[in-house]
Each structure stands twice: as structure tokens, then as C-alpha cells.
């Protein structure tokens, strides 16, 4: 047979296996840190959203109280109809919407 160096081959295979294991361990550590950072960010976002929710609920309650006060004084507003009147105007679907009245009269 040949003079194949099995010890050298086994040593090289073991070193390659160890390098793969070390890279995998480092990758898992990075992934774990990303998961921890993501969880912390999510917790911060949920805390902020909860604060905003509480502020919105307090504001809604104050507006309800103000509306009740206005109703009692006879100055009640119909909020749904006010919102409807504040909707954005619709742009006509034709391409001539930008022509001014003066340009129209010249035609």
C-alpha cells in the first residue's frame, strides 16, 4: 500500500471539524444576541404603545366630558357631520383638472 499518513489526515479532519464547530458556535451566539435585542425592542415598542393608548383614552374621556358640557349648555356639535365636511376634496379623474378658469374661457 501507499505511505498515506492517516494521523495527518485525521488531525486535519479534526481541525476542520473544530473550525466548523467554532464558526457555528459564533453564529449561534450572534443569532441569540439578535433575538435578545429584538425582544428588547419589541418590549420598548409595546410599552410606548401602551402609554400612547392610555393618553388617547384620557383624551377621549376629556373630549366626551367637553361634549357633554357643550350639550348641556346648548352648544353641542354633530361630530360625524363635521368630519364628513372636513374630508379631502376629490381630484377629477380627467387630466385637465389643472386648467384654470381663464384658460377654459379662451377655448
Secondary structure, 3 states (H helix, E strand, C coil): CCCCCHHHHHHHHHHHHHHHHHHHHHHHHHHHHHHHHHHHHHHHHHHHHHHHHHHHHHHHHHHHHHHHHHHHHCCCCCHHHHHHHCCCCCCCCCCCCCCCHHHHHHC
